[in-house]
Amino acid sequence: MLQSFILIDEFKPTRSATSSSSSTTELNVTDNEKESLPEAMLKDLGFRIYAASNEKEISFMIPKVDAVLLSVSPDQVEPWRSRVLAHRSLPLFWWCDARTFPSNECRMDAGIDGLIGSAMSPLEIHCALLLGVNHYFRRTEWHQEREQLLSKLEERKWVDQAKRILCEIKGISEAEAYDFLRKQAMNERKRMVDVATSIVKVYQILKDQNQGGRKR
């Protein structure tokens, strides 16, 4: 279960100013909302919080934490998510209040794993975090499967190209060309796609040289 967070709170200066002032702000923040700061709220629930405001601080703190909490405007979610992912993949949560989610027209970023907010009870927050972690693992698993599928499709493309070249040059069938690639890979102790890629690239180089010679 989660024990620690990196908190990126671009509204912290505003909240601090609001908390120290008795006047009503233009955001119409209530006294209850003033007290429900992300850092204080999570610390009260027993979580360790590491505040970060730039990429250098993120890189220093990210090995210590289990998740990321963004208290930022909707248009800043993706830039901060990209900065975090450049260092490490972690569950990403968005703090939801009147500042970060100012209207019903706001769109959630697809990379967010869960929402927590000032109006939630401790039980609701723990449930939201649990669901978010589960979503993160499903999302990363799906991403890995997608990358594997794309990699296999790319490999299949090189093998198919190599088979066509072998059929053309050697005058053999596709089945014979496939057997040739398989045996060559075994002999060279390489993957079949590596042998296929070499054949395609050499063929393309020779083809370009021949075309260049004809032009002269």
N, C-alpha and C positions, 0 to 999 in steps of 0.2 A: 504494500500500500504506500501511497505517497507520504513523504515525511518532510520534504523541503521544496521550496520554490525559488526561482528567480522572479522577482517582481519588476516589471517595467511600467512605471506609472508616470505618464507625461502630465497628469493633472495634479501631482502632489503639491507643487507650489501654490496652485489655485486653491486646493483644499485647505492647506495650511493658512492661507490668507483668510479664507472664509471662516475657519474655526476660530481665528483670533479676533474676528470682527463680529459684533452683535447685530450689524445691519444686514438686511436681506439682499442677496446678490441678484444679478440679472437672471441667473439660472433658477431662482426661486427654490433653493435648496433648504429643506427642513432641518430642524435641530437633530432629528433622528438620523438623517442622511449624513450630517456633519460628523457624527460620531462613528459611522460605519465606514471607516477607511479600510481599504484592502489589506494593508500591512497589519494594522492593529487587529482586525477581525480574524485573520488567519493565525496570527500569533496567539490570540486568545483560545483558539481551537487546538493549539499544541504544535503547529507547523513552524519550521525554521524558515525564515524569510531573508533572502539576499537581494537587496535593492540594486538595480543596475540602470544606468542612464545612457550608456554608450557601448560600442562593440568591444572595446578593450576590457571593460568590466565584465561583460558577458563571457568573454573567453577565459577570464580568470576564475569566474564563479561556476561556470557550467558543469565542470566535473563533480561538483559537490551536491548537485540538486537532482530532483526526480521529475520536475515539471516546470512549466513556464506559465506565469500569469501576466497577461497584458491588460493594463488599464490605459487604453489609448483610443483615439477616435477611429471610426471604421476604416477610413482611408489609410491609416497607419498600421493596420493589422498585418497586411501582406509584407510591407517593408521590414517590420520587426521580425516576422516569422522567418523571412529569408535570412536575416542576420543570424538568428538563432540556429537555423538548420545548417548554416555554413560551418558550425562548430560541432553540433550534435543533434540527433533526432530525439525529441522529447514530446510528451503530451503537452498540448497547448490549450490553455483556458483563457477566456475573455471575461474580464470584470464588467458587469453590466449595471450601469446606473444612468442618471440623467445626463451626465457629461459624455460618457462613452457611447451611449445609445440614445441620442437626442430626439429621435422621431421614429414612427412606425415605418418610414420609408427606407430606413437603414438596411443594408444587405449584409448578411453574415458571410465571412470568408469561408471557403470550403475546407480550409486547413484547420479550422477550429475544432477541437475535440469536445468542448463543453463550455457552459456558461455558469458563472456564479455571480451573486450580487448582494447588495447591501440589505435587501429585504428578506433574504433567505435565513431560515433557522439553521442551527448547527447540523441537525439531521439532514435537512435538505441539501446543505453544502456537501456533506460526506457522500450522500447518494449521487449528487451531480458529479463529484470527483470520481467515484467508482464507475459510473456510466461512461464518463469521459475517457478514463484509462482503457476500458474495454473497447471503446470506439477507436482509440489510438492504435491498439494492437490489431484490430480488424482492418483499419485503414492502411497500416504499414504492411500487413500481410498481403492485402490486395495489391499494393504498389509493387511489392517484391514479385508477386506472381505475374503482374503485368510486364515488369522488366524482363523476367525470364521468358515470357511468351514472345516479346519483341526481339529478344536476343536469338531465340530459336528461329523466328521468321527470317531474321537477317542471315543466320547461318544457312538456312534452307535456300535463300536467294543465291548465295555464293556457290553452294553445291550444285544447284540447277544450272547456273551459268557454266560452271566447269564441265558438267556432263554434256551440255550442248557443244562446247568447244571440242571435247574429246570425240564426240560423235562425228563432228565435221572433219577433224584432222585425221583421226584413225579409221573413220568409216565403220564404226561399231554401233551397237544398239545402246539405248539408255541403261539397260540392265548391265551390260558389259562395262559401260563407262562408270557406273556406280561401283562395280566390283573392283575396277582399276583404282578408283579413289580410295576405297576401303583398304586394299592391299598395300597401296603406296603409303597410307597413313600408318599402317602397322609396321611397315619396313622402316619408316623414318621416325617411328615413335612420336607421332604428332596426331593432333585431332584432324578429323576428316575436313573440317571447315578450313583449317590452316593450309592444308594441301590444296584444297579447292581455290582458296583465295590467291595462293601463289600462282596457280595455273592461269587464272583469269587475268591477273596483273601482268604476268609475262606475256600472255597472248595480246593484251591491249598495247603493251610497249612495242612488240614486234609489228603489230598492225599499224600503229602510228608511224613507226620508222618506215615501213613500206609505203605508206601514203605520202610521207615526206619525200621519199626518193622519187616517186612518180611525178610529184609537182616540180622537182628540179629538172 
